[in-house]
Amino acid sequence: MFDEYFNPPGDRHSLPTCEVQDPVIPTGPSESITMDVDAPSG
């Protein structure tokens, strides 16, 4: 079921979307952004 939902006829369009969200899941870039905001604030 999930395969059909994640791999629809136009899965090519879904592939790039997943790749873009992949780097957003880790806390690496998220922590960097928080530090950047804390630097100018402090």
C-alpha positions as CSV (number, residue, x, y, z in Angstrom):
1,M,0.0,0.0,0.0
2,F,2.7,2.5,1.0
3,D,4.7,1.6,-2.1
4,E,1.8,2.7,-4.3
5,Y,1.4,5.9,-2.4
6,F,5.1,6.8,-2.3
7,N,5.8,5.4,-5.8
8,P,2.8,6.6,-7.8
9,P,2.8,6.7,-11.7
10,G,4.8,10.0,-11.3
11,D,7.1,8.8,-8.6
12,R,9.8,10.7,-10.4
13,H,8.3,13.9,-9.0
14,S,8.0,12.3,-5.5
15,L,11.7,11.3,-5.6
16,P,13.1,14.8,-5.6
17,T,10.7,15.8,-2.8
18,C,11.9,13.0,-0.6
19,E,15.6,13.9,-1.2
20,V,14.9,17.6,-0.3
21,Q,13.3,16.6,3.0
22,D,16.0,14.1,3.8
23,P,18.6,16.8,4.7
24,V,15.9,18.7,6.6
25,I,15.2,15.7,8.9
26,P,18.7,15.6,10.6
27,T,19.4,18.1,13.3
28,G,22.7,19.1,11.7
29,P,21.3,22.1,9.6
30,S,18.7,22.8,12.2
31,E,21.2,23.3,15.0
32,S,23.4,25.5,12.8
33,I,20.4,27.8,12.1
34,T,19.6,28.0,15.9
35,M,23.2,28.9,16.7
36,D,23.3,31.6,14.0
37,V,20.2,33.2,15.5
38,D,21.6,32.9,19.0
39,A,24.9,34.6,18.0
40,P,23.5,37.9,16.9
41,S,20.9,37.8,19.7
42,G,23.5,37.4,22.5
